[in-house]
Amino acid sequence: MAVAQTASTTVPNDLEAHWMPFTANRAFKSRPRLVARAKDMHYYTPEGRPILDGAAALWCTNAGHNREPIVAAIQKQAAEMDFAPSFQFSHPRAFEVASRIAALAPGDLDHVFFCNSGSEACDTALKIALAYHNVRGEGTRTRLIGRERGYHGVGFGGISVGGIVNNRKFFGSLLTGVDHLPHTYNREQQAFTKGEPEWGAHLADDLERIVALHDASTIAAVIVEPMAGSTGVLPAPKGYLQRLRAICDKYGILLILDEVITGFGRLGHAFAAERYGIVPDLITFAKGVTSGAVPMGGVIVRKGIHDAFMKGPEHMVELFHGYTYSAHPLACVAALAALDLYRDENLFARAKKLEPLWADAVMSLKGLPRVLDIRTVGLTAGIDLASRPDAYGKRGYEAMERGFHDEGIMFRVVGDTLALTPPLIVSEAQIGEIFEKVTRIIKAVN
Ligand SMILES: Cc1ncc(COP(=O)(O)O)c(C=O)c1O
């Protein structure tokens, strides 16, 4: 009661009530990093100070911020029809955007199931994989295989197959029947590699060990990111994903590629599957699909997976899964406008063309004090700084603060690793500007 009476929720703009996600709340609230407006490559603080967006916000705004066609599409749709139910009813835009996304997907991935975030996409993909085996009469296939250091969002499915210790250890026993492949990072073998490291394809063979332990008849699916982003940018070793695909094929295990951050151009293709020449069974996506403007996520599945469900009485629901806001009208029009921009401005090809220049720019930081490794693939970069003894993450945090307050740049930090992933519209001059700022920051956080 006393708590309720003293709660300070009536104070306008009090920072207290908002419990921020994945944030050091006390540190943030003592020195907030607030943005109030955005356009193209920049945010602007409430005072109007520009902040160069070196992170596409959260790997989202691939087409840049507040692009006119996306803004206009959302405004028009909001005035026309705010919401439509997604169970048993729908609206034309949902089908249009599904067709557009399916057309970008590799191979015979031709059906799209919508949700609202990457976490929902991952849990949806895991559920579809389990249910698929079930409807085909292979209900013993219940095990899910993830990978150490993997990030598949924060749902119970995602954290179970994920491999980020802090995202798992506080939350009980998670899903049962989950196993993990080893992560693919080895600094001794891979340090300062541009693109996919030569070393590490053999780590996919660990799936053979897992199959030998549990038997293929108990394994439903493997889920991995083509480039492990949230753990600090770990590009897939050369040949790794192809090898994983081959082993999955050998044992009838579904391969789920989590493309929540690699989808829509980050690695120079609509989906990273194309870069690696593989056809996964399911692809998860979110973020870039609307260039971050409205929440949307989804799962693209192969024709055979979808078709396996299309049996039984026609008036009956085929998959008992979905979200109230699946294919929300505002998300659908934002996605259509974003996909138009990606196409009209050739933004995926642009990312590919910029990749060598970007890689050279980031590798120029090699040799700066405390830089232990740099990784890069597509328009991504992970820069490992040495941790201070007994203060893991402090140097990274200070780099982020200094970036925002002193240098006017936004990037992500994971512990003491800086992650840079700009919108795909970044200019060559802005790439130069990003790394000038980052160089000054690295030198300063001694
Ligand atoms: C590979 C991957 N999967 C899933 C997610 C979760 O997405 P969301 O935060 O939209 O739930 C993320 C978020 O960064 C991600 O990087």
The ligand as a Gaussian input file, in Angstrom:
#p B3LYP/6-31G(d) Opt

LIG

0 1
 C       18.859000     -13.574000     -34.484000
 C       17.790000     -12.967000     -33.639000
 N       16.679000     -13.651000     -33.391000
 C       15.683000     -13.146000     -32.663000
 C       15.765000     -11.878000     -32.135000
 C       14.669000     -11.343000     -31.290000
 O       13.976000     -10.324000     -31.894000
 P       12.974000      -9.379000     -31.060000
 O       13.803000      -8.550000     -30.157000
 O       12.264000      -8.620000     -32.136000
 O       12.045000     -10.287000     -30.317000
 C       16.902000     -11.112000     -32.387000
 C       17.024000      -9.736000     -31.847000
 O       18.039000      -9.099000     -31.942000
 C       17.947000     -11.670000     -33.141000
 O       19.092000     -10.994000     -33.355000

